[in-house]
Each structure stands twice: as C-alpha cells, then as structure tokens.
C-alpha cells in the first residue's frame, strides 16, 4: 500500500480524487497527520466513516518507528528510528533551561566523507523522503509530550541536507505551514558542508530556513584534508556564495567551526578566520570536537584554549559563541551520529 505520510495537501487531494469526494477532506487529513500527529484513520473523527474505512484499506500513514532510546546524564536523548523505506537513522532531543531543540537526519549515511564526522564513515546509503524527515519530528514530539510547545529544529543529524535538497525543502514547507507543524521558519536551521549550487538555490527560495555553513578550516589545504567537498568548491568560491546569499536574502549566516587540536586552532587560523568573516554578515559558532576514540583520530583543544579562541575572535569584532557538547556519553553530540546496522 502507498505510504501517504509526508504528502502535502495537493498530493493528498490527488490521492482522494479516486473516491469522488469533496476536496476539503485532504485538508482534514493533513491536519491530523501534522498538526495533531495522529496516524490511524480510525481516529480521524471529522471524516466520514466510509472514507476512513477505505483509507485503512488503500493506504498507510507511517511516520517510522522509534526502535531505540539512549539517554545522557544531561537529559539529551538519542533516538534510533526505523523509517518506512528501511535502514536506521538517528535523531536527537536536547532540553535546555529555556528551550527544546530537535536535531534530525536527512539521509541514511552521508556521501561527503568529512574526516572528523562519524556519519561520514558510514558512507552514503540513501536519501530520506519528506515523510521520513517529518516522521522524526512527529515521533519525538509525541514521545516527549511536547504538544503545542514551540521548539527549535536543526538539520544537523545524519547526512548533508542540501544533498537531499528537494526532500528537505518539501519537509520544511510542511514544518512551517500553520496548518501543519506550525513552526516559525526562524526556528529551523539547515547546516551544509558547502554545496555551493544548493546554497545559491536556497537564496532564491521564497521561504527558507536559516543557513549554517560548516567551515572548519581557513586554508584550502587543511579544508581539503578534512572535508573533501572543498576540492570541488574551494574556500574562495564558498565564501563568495555566502556573500551573495547574505546580500540576496538580507539574512546572516552561521559559520560552524569544529575545533580540532593541532589542525585548525593556531593563532594564524584565528587571524585568517577573522579576516574572512569581517566583510560577511556572519556569526561564528565554535564547536569543540566530540571525540570518538575508537573511530576518529582527532581530539579537542583544552577548555582554556576554546575560551581563548572565542575571546580572541570577539576582540577582533567577530561575533562568536561556543556550542558546548551535550549528550556525548550517548554518542548524541555533533559528529557522533552513526548506526551500526549500516556502518
């Protein structure tokens, strides 16, 4: 049977056309799936009983299933989710004093092979569909009893979101639709390793999420070593795309900078980082590397050095902050997501 979870209103109308019933039923189903997060047609009380019965025979509305939970001492929860299309993905729930953030995946594995990221060591398995992306959000909302509570959402889980551009943007449109999940677009961030054509395409979208770019180095030599995508889109071209993006959209970009001891944290790196950001509408998010001793050959700098790097950037008038790790003992932190089943 066809899985209709992830369909927008127009696609639902197209499916319902076979029944020769009023088109407004599509909007009702859409609200049940995304605003109310109820997936069994038997529960859809404002639809005719005959339609509910036919839907149960002709289609499924499967957002995927939670198959594992790993909880860290700071309250972070890493979810293993089995999507309808097969494989296993990971998503993360993070609770702060003043907010909740969900981190979701866009692919099973990743094709870009960043050397400091465990997901990259899985290789690429497949793209996720819009429904498989939205299902992570819905299942965690239901599991944590979030109800109508607003939350932040980051596409920083498994995969390169802009490599799966169409599905990610389709999911985004349902997430920000007041009839769907109803999130503010300003609460949603997509992180990319630097796919320049997709950055340019995103700038032309009428509505778009916030953009974060995983920079992580200040020379092509270093960036190519840790991020192979730099061979195709070197720093000069990436920075020009970022400049055009901020000019076109009027929005600020976040540069994510994973701090790797002995690789990208020297004084010369700070000087170059300050120079390349000075003329851009950006802020820098410093991320101390999250170790995976048995898998990745890197380590973070000392806490003192991390603070020094932030302070030096601020002294150079570069907006900078630190994203301290959460959920590391659950392997739920940045760069630690991977599944044994597909590794």
LUMDO-849215 format. One record per residue (C-alpha): residue number from 1; residue in three letters; x, y, z. Coordinates in steps of 0.001 Angstrom, whole numbers. Example, Ala and Ser with C-alpha at 12.3 -4.5 7.8 and 13.67 -1.06 7.14 Angstrom:
<sites>
SITE   nr  rest       px       py       pz
SITE    1   ALA    12300    -4500     7800
SITE    2   SER    13670    -1060     7140
</sites>
This chain:
<sites>
SITE   nr  rest       px       py       pz
SITE    1   UNK        0        0        0
SITE    2   UNK     1066     3577     -632
SITE    3   UNK     2535     5433     2344
SITE    4   UNK      966     8897     2278
SITE    5   UNK     2807    10279     5298
SITE    6   UNK     4852    13221     4035
SITE    7   UNK     2341    14262     1349
SITE    8   UNK     1264    17877     1129
SITE    9   UNK    -2364    18932      660
SITE   10   UNK    -2175    18846    -3129
SITE   11   UNK     -799    15307    -3164
SITE   12   UNK    -3496    14195     -732
SITE   13   UNK    -6151    15732    -2964
SITE   14   UNK    -4736    13821    -5888
SITE   15   UNK    -4986    10561    -3965
SITE   16   UNK    -8536    11272    -2785
SITE   17   UNK    -9711    12069    -6304
SITE   18   UNK   -10303     8339    -6827
SITE   19   UNK   -13121     8464    -4285
SITE   20   UNK   -15073    11298    -5931
SITE   21   UNK   -15436    13081    -2570
SITE   22   UNK   -15092    16779    -1612
SITE   23   UNK   -11509    18023    -1848
SITE   24   UNK   -11620    19588     1621
SITE   25   UNK   -11124    16140     3138
SITE   26   UNK    -7463    16421     2104
SITE   27   UNK    -7008    19415     4405
SITE   28   UNK    -8601    17466     7248
SITE   29   UNK    -6223    14536     6752
SITE   30   UNK    -3275    16928     6515
SITE   31   UNK    -4172    18447     9901
SITE   32   UNK    -4497    15030    11533
SITE   33   UNK    -1113    13910    10234
SITE   34   UNK      963    17003    11049
SITE   35   UNK     -810    19388    13413
SITE   36   UNK    -2305    16640    15584
SITE   37   UNK      211    13861    14817
SITE   38   UNK    -2371    11068    14671
SITE   39   UNK    -1582     8414    12096
SITE   40   UNK    -4515     5973    12223
SITE   41   UNK    -7514     6924    10039
SITE   42   UNK    -9772     5333    12632
SITE   43   UNK    -9005     8313    14893
SITE   44   UNK    -9937    10971    12315
SITE   45   UNK   -13345    11739    13768
SITE   46   UNK   -14303    14571    11399
SITE   47   UNK   -14050    12347     8311
SITE   48   UNK   -16917    10150     7115
SITE   49   UNK   -16679     6622     8483
SITE   50   UNK   -16817     5202     4968
SITE   51   UNK   -13779     7245     3913
SITE   52   UNK   -11832     6209     6998
SITE   53   UNK   -12512     2558     6208
SITE   54   UNK   -11410     2953     2594
SITE   55   UNK    -8238     4760     3619
SITE   56   UNK    -7365     1940     6000
SITE   57   UNK    -7663     -497     3091
SITE   58   UNK    -5921     1594      422
SITE   59   UNK    -3059     3452     2159
SITE   60   UNK     -815     3680     5177
SITE   61   UNK      306     6767     7064
SITE   62   UNK     3596     5580     8530
SITE   63   UNK     5983     8151    10073
SITE   64   UNK     8523     5496    11033
SITE   65   UNK     9042     3807    14382
SITE   66   UNK    11230     4583    17375
SITE   67   UNK    13349     1484    17898
SITE   68   UNK    15908     2739    20447
SITE   69   UNK    16465     5475    23032
SITE   70   UNK    19779     6339    24672
SITE   71   UNK    19669     8958    27425
SITE   72   UNK    22661    11006    28570
SITE   73   UNK    23064    12435    32063
SITE   74   UNK    22299    15952    30826
SITE   75   UNK    18863    14815    29622
SITE   76   UNK    19787    14552    25951
SITE   77   UNK    18078    11612    24254
SITE   78   UNK    19360     9949    21097
SITE   79   UNK    16624     8160    19170
SITE   80   UNK    17091     5305    16782
SITE   81   UNK    14280     5474    14240
SITE   82   UNK    13332     2909    11635
SITE   83   UNK    11854     4777     8648
SITE   84   UNK     9338     3305     6240
SITE   85   UNK    11935     2962     3482
SITE   86   UNK    14298      801     5541
SITE   87   UNK    17567     1267     7405
SITE   88   UNK    18018     3068    10700
SITE   89   UNK    18573     6756    11361
SITE   90   UNK    19344     8742    14472
SITE   91   UNK    17764    11932    15772
SITE   92   UNK    18381    13835    18994
SITE   93   UNK    16227    15598    21598
SITE   94   UNK    18023    18293    23626
SITE   95   UNK    16428    20058    26580
SITE   96   UNK    17836    23333    27835
SITE   97   UNK    16529    25536    30641
SITE   98   UNK    14740    27839    28226
SITE   99   UNK    14222    25787    25075
SITE  100   UNK    13988    22441    23363
SITE  101   UNK    15951    21608    20213
SITE  102   UNK    15454    18612    17937
SITE  103   UNK    18274    17506    15643
SITE  104   UNK    17077    15438    12672
SITE  105   UNK    18662    13472     9854
SITE  106   UNK    18193    13977     6121
SITE  107   UNK    19926    10846     4812
SITE  108   UNK    20911     7360     5854
SITE  109   UNK    24659     7857     5993
SITE  110   UNK    26440    10631     4092
SITE  111   UNK    28366    10857      826
SITE  112   UNK    30705    13712     1753
SITE  113   UNK    33145    11806     3996
SITE  114   UNK    34248    14613     6327
SITE  115   UNK    37158    13073     8197
SITE  116   UNK    36069    14242    11676
SITE  117   UNK    32442    13047    11387
SITE  118   UNK    31343     9534    12287
SITE  119   UNK    28372     9671     9907
SITE  120   UNK    30787    10231     7045
SITE  121   UNK    32475     6936     7893
SITE  122   UNK    29188     5123     7165
SITE  123   UNK    29223     6146     3531
SITE  124   UNK    26044     7060     1695
SITE  125   UNK    23115     4622     1822
SITE  126   UNK    20133     6655      590
SITE  127   UNK    18168     9891      799
SITE  128   UNK    15236    10202     3180
SITE  129   UNK    11802    11124     1834
SITE  130   UNK     9914    14170     3146
SITE  131   UNK     7767    11844     5246
SITE  132   UNK    10792    10108     6746
SITE  133   UNK    12180    13502     7743
SITE  134   UNK     8877    14750     9167
SITE  135   UNK     8327    11441    10946
SITE  136   UNK    11384    12002    13136
SITE  137   UNK     9898    15290    14319
SITE  138   UNK     6422    13899    14919
SITE  139   UNK     7596    10803    16770
SITE  140   UNK     9864    12753    19110
SITE  141   UNK     7124    15337    19736
SITE  142   UNK     4743    12568    20718
SITE  143   UNK     7326    10636    22729
SITE  144   UNK     8335    13693    24762
SITE  145   UNK     4788    15016    25127
SITE  146   UNK     5712    18370    23620
SITE  147   UNK     2165    19098    22493
SITE  148   UNK     1980    22621    21118
SITE  149   UNK     5182    23735    22833
SITE  150   UNK     7460    25534    20338
SITE  151   UNK    10904    24099    19730
SITE  152   UNK    13947    24649    17561
SITE  153   UNK    14802    22248    14779
SITE  154   UNK    18231    21732    13222
SITE  155   UNK    19111    19637    10187
SITE  156   UNK    22445    18638    11681
SITE  157   UNK    21924    14915    12110
SITE  158   UNK    22986    12204     9709
SITE  159   UNK    23546    13349     6128
SITE  160   UNK    24136    16513     4124
SITE  161   UNK    20742    18282     3969
SITE  162   UNK    21453    20200      762
SITE  163   UNK    22467    16968     -971
SITE  164   UNK    18824    15938     -435
SITE  165   UNK    17556    19397    -1346
SITE  166   UNK    14062    18675    -2691
SITE  167   UNK    13009    16398      164
SITE  168   UNK    14399    18718     2841
SITE  169   UNK    12613    21737     1371
SITE  170   UNK     9382    19775      983
SITE  171   UNK     9587    18802     4653
SITE  172   UNK    10437    22391     5588
SITE  173   UNK     7273    23671     3902
SITE  174   UNK     5116    21318     5988
SITE  175   UNK     7031    22240     9150
SITE  176   UNK     6338    25975     8724
SITE  177   UNK     2781    25609     7416
SITE  178   UNK      351    26918    10085
SITE  179   UNK    -1943    24022     9116
SITE  180   UNK      950    21584     9529
SITE  181   UNK     3547    21674    12311
SITE  182   UNK     3230    25462    12585
SITE  183   UNK     6882    26244    13354
SITE  184   UNK     8375    29650    12708
SITE  185   UNK    10910    29402     9879
SITE  186   UNK    13349    31250    12154
SITE  187   UNK    13367    28210    14436
SITE  188   UNK    14670    25913    11685
SITE  189   UNK    18323    25732    10632
SITE  190   UNK    19880    23734     7806
SITE  191   UNK    23600    23005     8065
SITE  192   UNK    25676    22372     4950
SITE  193   UNK    29288    21399     4391
SITE  194   UNK    29394    23816     1468
SITE  195   UNK    27396    22671    -1578
SITE  196   UNK    27676    25958    -3430
SITE  197   UNK    24964    25456    -6105
SITE  198   UNK    22457    24445    -3429
SITE  199   UNK    23344    27499    -1322
SITE  200   UNK    22649    29647    -4382
SITE  201   UNK    19372    27829    -4981
SITE  202   UNK    18322    28252    -1357
SITE  203   UNK    18871    32005    -1569
SITE  204   UNK    16215    32177    -4314
SITE  205   UNK    13540    30340    -2314
SITE  206   UNK    10542    32486    -1305
SITE  207   UNK    10747    30968     2203
SITE  208   UNK    13820    29288     3556
SITE  209   UNK    15278    28005     6828
SITE  210   UNK    18230    29651     8479
SITE  211   UNK    21559    28626     6981
SITE  212   UNK    24654    27343     8760
SITE  213   UNK    27854    26521     6877
SITE  214   UNK    30341    24028     8284
SITE  215   UNK    33589    25901     7615
SITE  216   UNK    36149    24215     9887
SITE  217   UNK    39329    25468     8217
SITE  218   UNK    40869    28683     6920
SITE  219   UNK    43077    27298     4123
SITE  220   UNK    42195    25100     1172
SITE  221   UNK    44980    22692     2086
SITE  222   UNK    43558    21972     5529
SITE  223   UNK    39924    22009     4456
SITE  224   UNK    40559    19564     1602
SITE  225   UNK    42240    17211     4046
SITE  226   UNK    39319    17120     6481
SITE  227   UNK    36444    17972     4097
SITE  228   UNK    36809    16500      578
SITE  229   UNK    33963    18706     -727
SITE  230   UNK    36480    21572     -699
SITE  231   UNK    38183    20077    -3766
SITE  232   UNK    35039    20818    -5774
SITE  233   UNK    34027    24055    -4048
SITE  234   UNK    37160    25673    -2562
SITE  235   UNK    37042    28376       63
SITE  236   UNK    37054    31343    -2309
SITE  237   UNK    34003    30069    -4164
SITE  238   UNK    32221    29078     -944
SITE  239   UNK    32813    32486      636
SITE  240   UNK    31565    34241    -2491
SITE  241   UNK    28384    32144    -2407
SITE  242   UNK    27908    33071     1237
SITE  243   UNK    28406    36756      426
SITE  244   UNK    25803    36551    -2343
SITE  245   UNK    23442    34684      -45
SITE  246   UNK    23536    37358     2638
SITE  247   UNK    23167    40108       37
SITE  248   UNK    20200    38429    -1666
SITE  249   UNK    18330    37388     1468
SITE  250   UNK    19369    40065     3949
SITE  251   UNK    19962    37246     6444
SITE  252   UNK    23002    36353     8477
SITE  253   UNK    24764    33007     8091
SITE  254   UNK    26294    30967    10896
SITE  255   UNK    29780    29598    10274
SITE  256   UNK    30266    26404    12260
SITE  257   UNK    33882    25785    13178
SITE  258   UNK    34736    22419    14730
SITE  259   UNK    37849    22885    16860
SITE  260   UNK    40419    20161    16138
SITE  261   UNK    43548    20313    18247
SITE  262   UNK    46666    20614    16117
SITE  263   UNK    44642    21112    12927
SITE  264   UNK    42729    24414    12863
SITE  265   UNK    43230    26216    16179
SITE  266   UNK    46580    28005    15756
SITE  267   UNK    46895    31773    16053
SITE  268   UNK    47293    32009    12275
SITE  269   UNK    43970    30187    11849
SITE  270   UNK    42258    32741    14097
SITE  271   UNK    43722    35612    12146
SITE  272   UNK    42556    34159     8842
SITE  273   UNK    39131    33329    10272
SITE  274   UNK    38684    36876    11485
SITE  275   UNK    39798    38248     8124
SITE  276   UNK    37446    36087     6063
SITE  277   UNK    34429    36826     8257
SITE  278   UNK    34999    40539     8738
SITE  279   UNK    33317    41509     5464
SITE  280   UNK    30468    38981     5747
SITE  281   UNK    27202    39063     7656
SITE  282   UNK    28055    36001     9718
SITE  283   UNK    28489    34768    13242
SITE  284   UNK    30896    32006    14224
SITE  285   UNK    29766    29027    16281
SITE  286   UNK    32790    27284    17819
SITE  287   UNK    32256    23545    18381
SITE  288   UNK    34884    21666    20415
SITE  289   UNK    35379    18321    18686
SITE  290   UNK    33428    15457    20241
SITE  291   UNK    35837    12517    20469
SITE  292   UNK    35099     9009    19254
SITE  293   UNK    38373     7368    20362
SITE  294   UNK    37850     4033    18622
SITE  295   UNK    36815     5616    15319
SITE  296   UNK    38167     9131    14752
SITE  297   UNK    41807    10249    15179
SITE  298   UNK    41120    13767    16477
SITE  299   UNK    40849    15468    19846
SITE  300   UNK    39503    18824    21024
SITE  301   UNK    41735    21614    22303
SITE  302   UNK    41751    22330    26020
SITE  303   UNK    38839    24222    27530
SITE  304   UNK    41197    27116    28192
SITE  305   UNK    42151    27256    24506
SITE  306   UNK    38490    27105    23426
SITE  307   UNK    37678    30110    25607
SITE  308   UNK    40769    31905    24364
SITE  309   UNK    39744    31355    20740
SITE  310   UNK    36291    32789    21388
SITE  311   UNK    37700    35786    23232
SITE  312   UNK    40247    36488    20501
SITE  313   UNK    37534    36448    17842
SITE  314   UNK    35352    38783    19901
SITE  315   UNK    38329    41089    20339
SITE  316   UNK    38601    41187    16550
SITE  317   UNK    34899    42166    16316
SITE  318   UNK    33811    38743    15061
SITE  319   UNK    30513    37602    16662
SITE  320   UNK    31443    34257    18206
SITE  321   UNK    29937    31770    20629
SITE  322   UNK    30711    28246    21852
SITE  323   UNK    28454    25238    21433
SITE  324   UNK    29456    23056    24355
SITE  325   UNK    28781    19364    23852
SITE  326   UNK    25584    17696    25015
SITE  327   UNK    24868    14001    25034
SITE  328   UNK    28439    12890    24404
SITE  329   UNK    28235     9728    26507
SITE  330   UNK    25205     8688    24444
SITE  331   UNK    27116     9468    21247
SITE  332   UNK    24432    12020    20509
SITE  333   UNK    26698    15055    20070
SITE  334   UNK    27719    16806    16864
SITE  335   UNK    29634    14452    14567
SITE  336   UNK    28871    11319    16593
SITE  337   UNK    25740    10011    14866
SITE  338   UNK    26040     6683    13039
SITE  339   UNK    24250     3369    13122
SITE  340   UNK    25958       23    13444
SITE  341   UNK    23405    -1588    11121
SITE  342   UNK    24564      491     8143
SITE  343   UNK    28165     1260     9049
</sites>
